[in-house]
């Protein structure tokens, strides 16, 4: 999921890329929410409504074998519809948080990936994933069947994918649109790299063992929601804003919700400058005390962490100015952290079958 700005592995930063960089910066500025508290309040309202009135009140957390059970407001928007395969674009209206305006190819045609190969970076074959993601028109990309796609060089990803063992991709001449290709240097091996991109929603992905980070969002990326994902067996899990010296990340706003940060992780969410709303995430920390620390920073980076369920005795450290209190009408009281196990119960890649609820 990459919309590049200076200089995402671009060896030759030509006029095409300069134009793209300016467009990306403008899109990020336009997507900025001047009142992020309203976004958080709407998200919290949807979570509380889900917990109070939905089917998420069942507390048995063993392996579930009953009828479809959607346990958070994003999943309740679409998952238990047995006709999901005939109405895939319903998903486009289900995002919450800062990435709620993400529509992807909802207003475009379907593109069906039938060929798992990735052999030609400049002239990819129709039917391949690479051919689909370089098109200039909006597309809703689906896959003809389960497939393992080994990308020779970096490219975009698609929902409901299990990402395991992503390695640094080779550089070379790579086409990035229908009418442009250029020389790219070797990628760093992130599972998903969000570079200068706006309106991004990452949902129901399982990730582990990548060469660099699992998910990196840098260079002024904005309006992002990361939800319902399952992360395991990795060191540098998430990087949200890469450099203290890059002021462009001050507009970055990200919602991280209903994710399971599972076993074998070391470093989790690290952020420089962005506004991060963390809601309903489950963490399992290793034995190292340094890995149990949660730090909440005041301005300029606002950290709002609600409904976090942390196993193995976490510690909380505040830095910067205290976050202002929320004593005003309409603010919903917090629920116990124990609800998080239910909210994250079906995190990660889903095993969906046509004609059945997902």
N, C-alpha and C positions, 0 to 999 in steps of 0.2 A: 504494500500500500504506500506508494511513494510518488509524490509530486515534487520534483526536485527544485531546490534553490541553491545558492552557492554553498558548498560545491560538493554535492553528494556523489563523490567518486567520478566526477566529470573531468576528464583530462583536458578536453578542449572546450572551454567555456565560451561558446560562440554567441552571436546575436540572438539566436533562437532561445538559448538558455537564459540570457540576460532578460529577455522579454518574459519568459516563464517565471523567473525569479521575482520580478516586479508584480506580476499578476498574483503570485502566491502570497506576497507580503500584503497586498491590498485585500485579498480574500480573508486573510487572518485578522486584519484590523476590522473588517466589516462583521466578522463572526464574533467579535469580542462582546461579552455580556457585561455591561457596566454595573449591574446589580446581581452578582452571582448568588447572593442569599436567596433571591426569588427562585432560582433554579434548584437550589438545595431544598427549599420549602416545598416546591411542587413534587420533587422526588420523594421527600419524606412522607408527604400526603399519600402518594401512590403506594408506598411501602406499607404504611399503617392501614390503608384501606384493604390491601391484599391480606395482611395478617388478621384483620378483624372479620372480614367477610368472605374470604376465599377458602379454597380447600387446603390452604397451607397450614392449618391449625393441627394437623395430625402430627404427633410427636414421635412415633416409632421411626428410628433412624436406621433400622436394619435394611438389608437389601430388599428393595420394593418390587413386588411382582403383581400388584393390583392394576386397576384401570389407571388411565393417564392422570398424573398428579403434577400440576404446575404450581410451584411454591413461591414464586415472586412475581411482581407485576409485569415484568418484561415477558417472561414465559407464559403467563396467563393471557397475554395478548394474542398468542397464536398456537402454542404447542399442542393443545388438546383438540384441535380441529383435524378430524381424520382426512379431510380433503385438502390438507396443507399443500400437497403437490400440485393441485389444480389452482391454488390461490396463493402461490409463493410470494407474490408482491405485497400481500397483507403484512409481511414482516417489515416492510419499509416504513410502516407507521408505528412500530413497537418500541423504538429506542427511547430511552429516558436520559436525563442529565444533559451535560453540555453537548453531547453528540446527537441530541434528539432530532435535529433537522437533517440528519443524514438520510438521503433517499436512494443513493446509488443509482442503479439503472431502473428504478421503479417506473419511470415514464418512457423507457426504451424497449427495445425488442429483447427476446431471449436469445442468448448465445450458448450453444451446447458444445462442451468440450468432449470430443470423441477420441482424441489422439494424445496419449501421455508423453510423447516424445518432445524433446527440446534441443533440436540439432542445428537450427539455423537462427542466429541472433539478428541478422539483418533482414531476411525475408522469411519469417516464420510461416509454417503451413497453416491454411485454414483448418479449423478443428482443434488446434493446439491452444493451450491456455495463453501462451505468449501472444498469439495472433489476436485473441479476444481482448486482451488488456491494452493493446496499443491503438485500438480503434478510437476515433474522435467522437463518436456518438455514444450516448449512454446505453449500456447493455446490462442485462441481468444474466450473469454467468451461472450456468448449471453444468453438471457433469453427467455423462451418459451412464456411468456405472462407477463403482469404487475403483480408484486407480492411485498408484504411487507415481508422482511426478518428480523427477530429479532435475531441478533447474541447473543448467550449466552456469548461467549467470543470473544475477538478481532480477526479480520481477515482482509483480503484485501477487497478493494472496486473496483467497475467497473464503466465505464463511463455512463453518462446519468441517474444518480440516484439522487433522492431527499433525502437528509439526514436531518432528523428532530428529535430532542430530543435524540441524542446519549448519552447513559449513560455509566458509568464505568462498564466494563465487569468483570465477575467473573474470578478468577484464577483457577488453577488446572492443571491436565495433559492435554496437548494440542499437537496435532500433527502439525508440521510445515513443514514436507516434507514426501515423500513416505516412507522413511526409518529412520525417527527420530521423537520422541516425547519427551517432557520433562515437568517439572513443571514450570508454569508461574504464577506470582503474579497478583493481580488485576490490570486491566488497568486503565488509568486516565480519560477516557471518551471523548477523542478527537474525532471529526467527522472523520478526516483523520489524521493519524500519519505517517509521513515519517521519518524513523529512520535508519540512515546509508545506505541510498538507492541512487541509481544513475540512470539517464535517466528516469525521471518521468514526465508524462503529465496529468494534471487534467483539464478537459474541460467540460463545460455545466453541472455543478452540482449546485443544489440549496441547501443551508445549513442554518440552524437556530437552536437555542435552544439546543446546545450540553452541556454536563456537564462541560467540560474543554474548550479547544480551538476548533475552527472550523477546521483549518488546522495548524498542527505543523510540521516543517521540522527541524530536529536536528541531532546532532552527525555526522557531516561531510557529510550529504546528499548533492548531487550535481547534476547539469545538470537538472534543474526542470523548467517547464513552468506551470503556473496556469492561465487559460484563460477562458473567457466567462462564469464565474460563478456568481451567485447571492447570496449575503450574507445578512441576516436580523436577527434582534432580538437576539443579543448575546453580551457578554462583551469582552472576549478575542478572537478576531477574528483570527489573524494570528501570529504565533511565528516562526521566521526564524532565527534559531540559538539560543540556549537556555541559554548559560552560557558565561560570560566574561572570565572565566578561562579555557574554552575548546578551545585550539588552532586549533583543527581539523576543526572547522567551517570556518576557514579563506579561505578554498578552495571552500566553498559553493557559487554557482552562480545560481540565480533564476530570471526568467522573470515573471512578474505579469502584465497581459494585458487583456484589454477589459472586465474587471469585474465590476459589479455593487455592490458597498458597500452601501447597502440600509438602510432603517429605522430601528431604534432600536439597532444600533451598538454603542459601546463605544470606545474600543481600537481597532486599525486596524493593520497595518503592523508594527511589532516590529522586529528589526534585530540586532544581535550582530555579527560583523565581516564579514558577507557575502557580496557579490556583488549582488545588486538588481537592475534590470532594470524594472522600472514601466512605462508602456506605455498605454495611452488610457483608464484609469480607471475612473469610476464615483463614487464620494463620496457624501453622504448626512450626514452632521454632526449634532449631537444633539445641544442643546442650550448652554451647558457648554463650555466656551471659551477654557478650557484646551483640549477639544476633537476636536478643530478645528486646532490644531497646526500640521504643517508638518515640520519635521526636516530633513535636508539634511546634511549628514556627509561626510567629506573627508576621505582619506585613514586612516586605512586599509579597511574600509567598503565603497565601492563606491556606492553612491546613484544617479541614473540617472532617473529623473522623468519628463516625457514628456507627453503632451496631457492629463493633469489631469483636470477634470471638478469637481470643488468643490462647492456644494451649501452652503449657509449660511456663507459667509465671512470667509474663512480660513486665517490662518496666517502662515508665513514661517520663520523658524529659522535655521540658518546655524551654525554647529559646526565643529571643526577641520579645516584642511587646505582647501582652496578654490579648487574646481574642475577645472582642467585645461580647457582652452578654446579649441574649436574645429574648429579653423580657418584653414581648409585645404581643398584641392579639394575633391569633391564628397560628402561633407556633405550637407544634405538637410535642407532647412529652415523649421522651425516649422510651423505647421498649428494652427489656432485658437482653443482654448479649446472647443469651441462650437461644434466641430465635434465629441466630445466624446459621446454625447448622442446618435448619430447615430451608432457609433462603438459598443456600449454596448446595443443596442436596444433589441436584442434577447438573452441576457445573461440568464443563468439559465437552468434548465432541459427543454428539448424540448419534444413536443408531436408529435412524428413521427409515420406515418402510412405507411405501405408497399405500394409501387406503387405510392406514391406521394412524391414530394419534402419535405424535413424535415423542 
